[in-house]
Amino acid sequence: MPEFYPPESHIHFIARGLLVQNENIILCRAKGKKWFFLPGGHIEDGESAREALLRELEEELGESGYKISSFIGMCENIFSMDKNTLHHEFNVIFEVGLPKDFVAVSKEEHLEFIAIRSDEINDYDILPSGIKDGVIEWIANRRPFFKEL
């Protein structure tokens, strides 16, 4: 862990969804990047994690009526994009069931979505790595996880 904590660092709370469709899960990435993440985004003041996830999914995918079926885990992550900025986040992850005919198409120019089989998750670079590890465990045993530093 870095020895400094610059004044511009803040703790971020992020709601993410493990979007499940039959045996597939939906991953998201910023266009041009090689790594993936679970869809979702920042929890705003006065908003619950569930409300934030539903809002973010509607913004990113343009649909509504998503059904959050369960809490599946939480992951703490600290990372640095450059030597002047340290990011500290807590990711709250929920399972979201999708209809069989759902097709994930981004409504935001900078994002794209792919569907993968859940047994292919090891083949993808998913960040933060604690979420990937936790999701793999959850798929195997259906028990909530907490991944800390």
N, C-alpha and C positions, 0 to 999 in steps of 0.2 A: 504494500500500500504506500502511496506517495507520502513523503514527510511533510508536505505543505498542504494547506487547505485554503486556497485563495478566496478573497472576500466575495468574488462573483459566483462562488459555488452555492447551490441550493439543493435541498432534497426534493425530488420529484416523486409524486405518486401516480402510477400509471395503471390503468385497467386494460387488460388484454383478454382476448378470446381465443380459446382453442375451438375453432370452427370445425365441427365434425359432420361429415356427410357420408353415410354408409361406412365404408372402410377407409375413407379419405379424410385428410385434414387440409385446411386452407392455410397457406403461408403467404406472407406479404414481403415485399422488398421495395426499396427505393430504386427507381430505374437506373441502370448502369452499375449497380452494386452487385457483388457476388454473394453477400450474406443475406439471410432472411430473418424475419421476426414474426411474432404473432400479431394479428391486427389489433388495433386499439389506440389509446392515447391518454393524455393527461387528464387527471381528475381535477375538475375546477372547484373553487371554493363553494361550499354549500351543496355539493353534488355527491351522491353516493357512488361507490365504485361501479355498481350495477348500472346506475343511470348514465355514468360516464361512458361505459362500454357500449350501451345501446346508442347513445348519441354519436359516438365515434364510428360505429359500424354503419349507421345511417349516413354520416358524412362521407365515409370512404367508399361505401358500396351502393349508396342510393336507395336502399331498401329499408323497410320498417317491419315491425312485428317479430323481431328476433326473440327467441325464447332461450333465456339463460337457464340451463338445467341444474348446474351445481358449481360450487366453488371447488377448484381443483388444486390450488396452491398459491404460494407467494415466493418471490425471489428478490433478494437484495443484490444490487449491483453498483459497483463504483468503477468508473473508467475515466480515462483522460483522452480527449480528442487531440489535444496539443499540450505543451508544457505550461500553459497559463490557465487552463480551465479544467476543473475536476467536476465530474458529474456523479451524483449519488441518487439512485432511484430505488424505489420499492415497486415491484410489479405484482399486481393482484390478478390472478388468472382464473377465468371461469370457462366452463364448457358451454358451448352454444351449439345446439342442434340445428341442422339445416335440412330443408326439404330435398328429396331426391333430385328434383329438376333444377335446383339452384345453380346458377353459374356466377362465379365471382368475377365481376368486371369493375375495375376502379373508376370512381367518379372524380378522382384527384389525379392531375397530370403526372405528378412525380411518383406515384405508386403503381405497382402491378401485383397481381395475385396469381398463385399457382395452386393446383390441387395435387397432393401426393398421397400415396397409400401410407397409412400409419406405420406399416412395417418398413418403410423406406426412410424414416426420419433420420437414421444415422448417416445417410448419404448426403445430408444437407448441412451447410454451415448456418446454424440458427443461433442468434444472439439475443440476450446474453446466454452464455453456455449453461448457466444454472437453470434457466427455463427449459432448455432442451433436455437436460438430465432429468429434471422433475417431470416433464411430460412423458418421457420414456418410462419412468417409474410408474406414473399414474396409469398409463396405458396397460402396464403389466399387472397392477394390483388394485387400481381404482381407489387408492387412498390419497388424501390430500398431502401435499409436500410443502416444506419450507426450506429454501436454499439460501444459506447465508454465506457471507464471505469467509 
